[in-house]
Amino acid sequence: MNPIAIRLLNQQLIASQFSTPTEVVHYMGAMQAQEYRMMRWAVAMRTRKPSFKAFKKAYDEGRIIRLHLMRCTWQLVCAEDYWSLIDLFAPKVISLTKGWMSSNKIAIPDEELMRVRDVLVQTIAEKRSATKEDFVQALAEKGMKLDDHRLSYHIRMAEIMGVLCSGDLLPMKVTYSLAAEKIKSSAKMDQDEALAHITQRYFQSHQPATLEDFVWWSGLSVSDCRKGIALLGDYIHVERYKGRDFCLTDDCRTRGFRKRKFLLIPPYDEYLIGYKSRNIVLAPEHKHLAHNNSGIFQPVIAYDGWICGNWSPYKDECQMTFFDAEHGEDEYQSSWQEYVTFKNTQQK
């Protein structure tokens, strides 16, 4: 088994099978979207022809949704899966959110929760797509002053309850819309169907991956993750590699790997954050250059799938630092130019 080649292929980072951002997000099940600007590249680089316009169109039309979902962090999901995933993850996320609130000595009574939510909904109804600053102003007009931390919890709870979701895509500012208006209704899966669905999406797009990887990524319990795998039956099989059991699907992609390929990977990308253990593609001695123990992930460079350096996505000039090996400039210029073309399109 060549786990790096298999991951590159099944993460759609080489020889992509998809033309549109919506197809990518649907295939991945959910994609980390912690960094508002770079999530666009994370999706686009997995399409055959990266296009900012295509991403923005899908996002603005509500075919791709950004919200706090798994592990209480930002995720992108497709509209088709939105309502079923809300039902699957809401109990866990609400419990986790309340735990964080308690640890920060924040208590939000139900009466406050509903009053604030009414203002948030009314503000969006008037503007269609509202920013956090719009919420602050509207609340102040009602005599309610909330600090940023407290308001964030209100917004997060409204998201996981299926009230608010992402609004229009702006260059820098996050906006919110009403989920009932932004997202078309679709047939809901029951709990087992939703669990089997997200399990299948995870292993199909992240394989080879372990049970522990799936537990980390989903934020679900070990028993739920085991159940999700069991629900898929013979679709998933296990292969042992360097003392660990890895799950692979029967439709695993193994052909199409191209050598001498550079990838400019954004921070919080699924290629790293989608796994609990990342030493398949990242040397332990360089881990601190890719992410720290507090969950902050850096932009990294992969060469043939191996993490070998850092890059600066917000600079006008190509700035790369290699910590694993030296490579000629001509080898990575084409990857940089592809990213620059995508970035410049955003700025028009």
C-alpha positions as CSV (number, residue, x, y, z in Angstrom):
1,M,0.0,0.0,0.0
2,N,1.2,3.5,-0.9
3,P,-0.8,5.6,1.6
4,I,0.5,9.0,0.4
5,A,-0.5,8.3,-3.3
6,I,-3.9,6.9,-2.2
7,R,-4.6,10.0,0.0
8,L,-3.7,12.4,-2.8
9,L,-5.9,10.6,-5.2
10,N,-8.9,10.2,-2.9
11,Q,-8.6,13.7,-1.5
12,Q,-8.9,14.9,-5.1
13,L,-5.6,16.8,-4.8
14,I,-4.3,15.1,-8.0
15,A,-6.2,13.9,-11.0
16,S,-9.4,15.5,-9.7
17,Q,-12.7,13.8,-10.8
18,F,-14.8,17.0,-10.2
19,S,-15.5,20.2,-12.1
20,T,-17.5,22.1,-9.5
21,P,-17.0,23.2,-5.9
22,T,-20.4,21.7,-4.9
23,E,-19.3,18.3,-6.2
24,V,-16.1,18.5,-4.1
25,V,-17.8,19.5,-0.9
26,H,-20.5,16.8,-1.4
27,Y,-17.9,14.2,-2.0
28,M,-15.8,15.2,1.0
29,G,-18.8,15.1,3.4
30,A,-17.6,18.1,5.3
31,M,-14.5,20.3,4.9
32,Q,-12.7,22.4,7.5
33,A,-13.4,26.1,6.9
34,Q,-11.6,27.8,9.8
35,E,-9.9,30.3,7.6
36,Y,-12.6,32.3,5.7
37,R,-10.4,33.4,2.8
38,M,-8.4,30.2,2.4
39,M,-11.3,27.8,2.5
40,R,-12.0,28.9,-1.0
41,W,-8.7,27.6,-2.3
42,A,-9.1,24.4,-0.3
43,V,-12.2,23.6,-2.3
44,A,-11.1,25.0,-5.6
45,M,-7.7,23.2,-5.7
46,R,-9.7,20.0,-5.7
47,T,-11.5,20.8,-8.9
48,R,-10.1,20.3,-12.4
49,K,-10.0,24.0,-13.1
50,P,-9.9,26.2,-9.9
51,S,-12.4,29.0,-10.2
52,F,-13.2,31.6,-7.6
53,K,-16.3,32.7,-9.5
54,A,-17.6,29.1,-9.4
55,F,-17.0,28.9,-5.6
56,K,-18.7,32.2,-4.9
57,K,-21.7,31.4,-7.1
58,A,-22.2,28.1,-5.2
59,Y,-21.7,29.7,-1.9
60,D,-24.0,32.7,-2.5
61,E,-26.7,30.4,-3.9
62,G,-26.7,28.2,-0.8
63,R,-25.3,25.1,-2.5
64,I,-22.3,25.2,-0.2
65,I,-22.9,26.2,3.4
66,R,-20.5,27.3,6.1
67,L,-21.4,26.7,9.8
68,H,-20.1,25.5,13.1
69,L,-20.6,21.8,13.0
70,M,-18.2,19.0,13.9
71,R,-16.0,19.7,17.0
72,C,-17.7,23.1,17.2
73,T,-15.4,24.4,14.4
74,W,-16.2,25.9,11.0
75,Q,-17.1,23.4,8.3
76,L,-18.3,23.5,4.8
77,V,-21.1,21.1,3.8
78,C,-23.4,20.9,0.8
79,A,-27.0,21.9,1.0
80,E,-28.2,18.5,0.2
81,D,-26.7,17.1,3.4
82,Y,-27.2,20.2,5.6
83,W,-30.4,19.3,7.5
84,S,-29.4,15.6,8.1
85,L,-26.0,16.6,9.4
86,I,-27.5,19.2,11.7
87,D,-29.7,16.5,13.3
88,L,-26.8,14.1,13.6
89,F,-24.3,16.5,15.1
90,A,-26.4,19.0,17.0
91,P,-26.7,17.0,20.4
92,K,-22.9,16.6,20.6
93,V,-22.1,20.2,19.5
94,I,-24.7,21.8,21.9
95,S,-23.3,19.8,24.8
96,L,-19.7,20.8,23.9
97,T,-20.7,24.4,23.4
98,K,-22.4,24.6,26.8
99,G,-19.3,23.0,28.3
100,W,-17.1,25.7,26.9
101,M,-19.5,28.3,28.1
102,S,-19.4,26.9,31.6
103,S,-15.6,26.8,31.6
104,N,-15.6,30.5,30.6
105,K,-18.1,31.3,33.3
106,I,-20.8,32.3,30.8
107,A,-24.4,31.3,31.4
108,I,-27.1,32.2,28.9
109,P,-30.7,31.7,30.2
110,D,-33.3,30.5,27.8
111,E,-35.1,33.9,27.9
112,E,-32.0,35.7,26.7
113,L,-31.3,33.1,24.1
114,M,-34.8,33.6,22.5
115,R,-34.7,37.4,22.8
116,V,-31.3,37.6,21.1
117,R,-32.3,35.0,18.5
118,D,-35.4,37.0,17.6
119,V,-33.2,40.1,16.9
120,L,-30.7,38.1,14.8
121,V,-33.5,36.7,12.7
122,Q,-35.2,40.1,12.3
123,T,-31.9,41.7,11.3
124,I,-31.3,39.1,8.6
125,A,-34.9,39.3,7.4
126,E,-34.3,43.0,6.7
127,K,-30.9,42.7,5.2
128,R,-31.0,39.2,3.7
129,S,-27.3,38.8,4.5
130,A,-26.1,40.3,7.7
131,T,-22.7,40.7,9.4
132,K,-21.8,40.5,13.1
133,E,-21.6,44.2,13.2
134,D,-25.2,44.4,11.9
135,F,-26.2,42.2,14.9
136,V,-24.3,44.4,17.4
137,Q,-26.1,47.5,16.1
138,A,-29.5,45.9,16.1
139,L,-29.1,44.5,19.6
140,A,-27.9,47.9,20.8
141,E,-31.0,49.5,19.4
142,K,-33.0,47.1,21.5
143,G,-31.0,48.0,24.6
144,M,-28.9,44.8,24.6
145,K,-25.1,45.1,24.7
146,L,-23.3,41.8,24.4
147,D,-19.5,41.4,24.4
148,D,-18.1,39.7,21.4
149,H,-17.5,36.4,23.1
150,R,-21.1,36.1,24.4
151,L,-22.6,37.1,21.0
152,S,-20.4,34.4,19.3
153,Y,-22.0,31.8,21.5
154,H,-25.5,33.1,20.6
155,I,-24.6,32.9,16.9
156,R,-23.1,29.4,17.2
157,M,-26.2,28.1,19.0
158,A,-28.4,29.5,16.3
159,E,-26.3,27.8,13.7
160,I,-26.4,24.4,15.2
161,M,-30.2,24.7,15.7
162,G,-30.6,25.3,12.0
163,V,-31.7,28.9,12.3
164,L,-28.7,30.8,10.9
165,C,-26.2,29.7,8.2
166,S,-23.6,31.4,6.0
167,G,-24.8,34.4,3.9
168,D,-23.1,36.0,0.9
169,L,-19.4,35.6,0.4
170,L,-17.6,38.8,1.1
171,P,-13.8,39.4,0.7
172,M,-13.1,39.5,4.4
173,K,-16.3,39.7,6.5
174,V,-18.4,36.7,7.5
175,T,-22.1,37.1,6.8
176,Y,-25.2,35.2,7.9
177,S,-28.5,34.3,6.3
178,L,-31.6,32.4,7.5
179,A,-31.2,28.7,6.9
180,A,-34.8,28.2,6.0
181,E,-34.6,30.7,3.2
182,K,-31.0,30.0,2.0
183,I,-31.2,26.2,1.9
184,K,-33.7,24.3,-0.1
185,S,-35.5,21.7,1.8
186,S,-34.4,18.1,1.1
187,A,-35.4,14.7,2.3
188,K,-33.9,14.0,5.7
189,M,-32.0,10.9,6.5
190,D,-32.7,9.1,9.8
191,Q,-29.9,8.9,12.3
192,D,-28.4,5.6,11.1
193,E,-28.6,6.8,7.4
194,A,-26.9,10.0,8.3
195,L,-24.2,8.2,10.3
196,A,-23.6,5.8,7.5
197,H,-23.5,8.6,5.0
198,I,-20.9,10.7,6.8
199,T,-18.8,7.6,7.6
200,Q,-18.8,6.6,3.9
201,R,-17.9,10.2,2.8
202,Y,-15.1,10.4,5.3
203,F,-13.4,7.1,4.4
204,Q,-14.0,7.5,0.7
205,S,-12.3,11.0,0.6
206,H,-9.7,10.5,3.4
207,Q,-8.5,6.9,2.9
208,P,-6.5,5.2,4.1
209,A,-7.6,6.4,7.5
210,T,-7.9,4.8,10.9
211,L,-10.9,4.5,13.3
212,E,-9.0,7.0,15.6
213,D,-8.7,9.4,12.6
214,F,-12.5,9.3,12.1
215,V,-13.3,9.8,15.7
216,W,-11.0,12.9,15.8
217,W,-12.4,14.3,12.5
218,S,-16.1,13.8,13.3
219,G,-16.1,14.5,17.0
220,L,-18.5,11.6,17.5
221,S,-18.1,8.9,20.1
222,V,-15.9,5.9,19.5
223,S,-19.1,3.7,19.6
224,D,-20.9,5.8,17.1
225,C,-17.9,5.7,14.7
226,R,-17.6,1.9,15.1
227,K,-21.3,1.7,14.3
228,G,-20.9,3.9,11.3
229,I,-18.2,1.6,9.9
230,A,-20.4,-1.5,10.7
231,L,-23.3,0.0,8.9
232,L,-21.3,0.1,5.7
233,G,-20.7,-3.7,5.8
234,D,-18.3,-5.0,3.2
235,Y,-17.9,-1.6,1.6
236,I,-15.0,-1.0,4.0
237,H,-12.1,-3.3,4.5
238,V,-9.0,-3.1,6.7
239,E,-5.4,-3.2,5.7
240,R,-2.5,-3.2,8.2
241,Y,0.3,-0.7,7.6
242,K,3.3,-0.2,9.9
243,G,1.4,-1.6,12.9
244,R,-1.9,0.3,12.4
245,D,-5.2,-0.8,10.9
246,F,-6.3,1.5,8.1
247,C,-9.8,1.5,6.5
248,L,-10.2,1.5,2.8
249,T,-13.3,1.4,0.6
250,D,-14.0,-1.0,-2.2
251,D,-14.0,1.9,-4.7
252,C,-10.7,3.3,-3.5
253,R,-8.7,5.2,-6.2
254,T,-5.2,3.8,-6.7
255,R,-4.4,4.9,-10.3
256,G,-3.4,8.4,-11.5
257,F,-0.6,9.3,-9.2
258,R,1.9,11.7,-10.8
259,K,5.3,12.4,-9.5
260,R,7.1,15.7,-9.2
261,K,3.9,17.5,-8.2
262,F,3.9,20.5,-5.9
263,L,0.8,21.4,-3.9
264,L,0.3,24.7,-2.1
265,I,-2.0,23.6,0.8
266,P,-3.9,26.2,2.8
267,P,-4.0,26.2,6.6
268,Y,-6.6,23.9,8.2
269,D,-6.8,21.8,5.0
270,E,-8.3,18.3,5.2
271,Y,-5.0,16.9,4.0
272,L,-3.6,17.4,7.6
273,I,-6.5,18.4,9.9
274,G,-8.6,15.4,8.7
275,Y,-6.5,12.9,10.7
276,K,-5.5,12.5,14.3
277,S,-2.1,11.1,13.3
278,R,-0.4,13.0,10.5
279,N,3.0,11.2,10.4
280,I,2.0,9.4,7.1
281,V,2.8,12.7,5.3
282,L,4.6,14.8,7.9
283,A,7.9,14.1,9.7
284,P,7.4,14.3,13.5
285,E,10.4,16.6,13.8
286,H,8.7,19.1,11.5
287,K,5.2,18.9,13.0
288,H,5.6,22.3,14.8
289,L,6.1,24.0,11.4
290,A,2.8,22.7,10.2
291,H,0.6,23.1,13.3
292,N,0.9,23.7,17.0
293,N,-0.7,21.9,19.9
294,S,-3.3,24.6,20.2
295,G,-4.9,23.7,16.8
296,I,-3.3,26.5,14.7
297,F,-2.5,25.2,11.3
298,Q,-0.1,26.9,8.8
299,P,0.0,27.0,5.0
300,V,2.2,24.1,3.9
301,I,3.9,22.8,0.8
302,A,3.5,19.2,-0.3
303,Y,5.9,17.6,-2.8
304,D,4.5,14.3,-4.1
305,G,2.3,14.4,-1.0
306,W,5.1,14.8,1.5
307,I,4.9,18.0,3.6
308,C,8.2,19.7,3.0
309,G,7.8,23.5,3.6
310,N,5.7,26.6,4.2
311,W,4.4,29.2,1.9
312,S,2.8,32.7,2.2
313,P,-0.6,32.9,0.5
314,Y,-1.1,36.6,1.1
315,K,2.1,37.8,-0.4
316,D,2.3,39.2,-3.9
317,E,5.6,37.4,-4.6
318,C,6.2,33.7,-4.2
319,Q,7.7,33.1,-0.8
320,M,8.4,29.5,0.2
321,T,10.6,28.0,2.9
322,F,11.6,24.4,2.6
323,F,12.4,22.5,5.8
324,D,12.6,19.0,4.3
325,A,14.4,19.2,1.0
326,E,15.6,21.6,-1.6
327,H,13.7,21.8,-4.9
328,G,14.3,23.8,-8.0
329,E,12.3,27.0,-8.6
330,D,11.0,25.8,-11.9
331,E,9.3,22.8,-10.2
332,Y,6.9,24.9,-8.1
333,Q,6.3,28.0,-10.2
334,S,3.4,26.4,-12.1
335,S,1.6,25.7,-8.8
336,W,2.2,29.2,-7.6
337,Q,0.9,30.7,-10.9
338,E,-2.2,28.6,-10.6
339,Y,-2.8,29.9,-7.1
340,V,-2.0,33.5,-8.2
341,T,-4.6,33.3,-11.0
342,F,-7.2,32.1,-8.5
343,K,-6.3,34.8,-5.9
344,N,-6.3,37.6,-8.4
345,T,-9.8,36.6,-9.6
346,Q,-11.1,37.1,-6.0
347,Q,-9.8,40.7,-6.0
348,K,-11.6,41.8,-9.1
